[in-house]
Amino acid sequence: MKVFMLGWWLKINLMKTLYSLRRFYPMETLFNGTLALAGRDQETTGFVWWAKNARLINLSGTLGWGVGLGEKVRDTFPYFMSGVIHLISSTVLGFGGTYHAFQGPETLEESFPFWGFT
């Protein structure tokens, strides 16, 4: 019974930490169980930073775009174009959301019956 209670208290304490507003503090953001501060890498933290959430840049590097022999970066243009495409698409998404929030039609059923909103 004692082990069960201790485990339950530990779970409650972890839930308080995970779901508190403190996780939104800019210098104390939890990332993979450690504090994510600027300039930290695998040598200083002891964990691989792409282990869980931040792996997209590394995966695009494995595709071979701009990477030469010995996994040295030869050309940064593919990464630049990927950033430009993401910037343009997020701009379109943002303007679309703003339009539909402030000026768009009240109900899509009356304005666009062709798309099956009936």
Stockholm file with secondary structure:
# STOCKHOLM 1.0

chainA/1-118         MKVFMLGWWLKINLMKTLYSLRRFYPMETLFNGTLALAGRDQETTGFVWWAKNARLINLSGTLGWGVGLGEKVRDTFPYFMSGVIHLISSTVLGFGGTYHAFQGPETLEESFPFWGFT
#=GR chainA/1-118 SS CHHHHHHHHHHHHHHHHHTSGGGGCTTSCEETTEECCTTCCHHHHSSCTTTTTCCHHHHHHHTTTTBCGGGCBCCCHHHHHHHHHHHHHHHHHHHHHHHHHHTSCSCHHHHCGGGTCC
#=GC SS_cons         CHHHHHHHHHHHHHHHHHTSGGGGCTTSCEETTEECCTTCCHHHHSSCTTTTTCCHHHHHHHTTTTBCGGGCBCCCHHHHHHHHHHHHHHHHHHHHHHHHHHTSCSCHHHHCGGGTCC
//
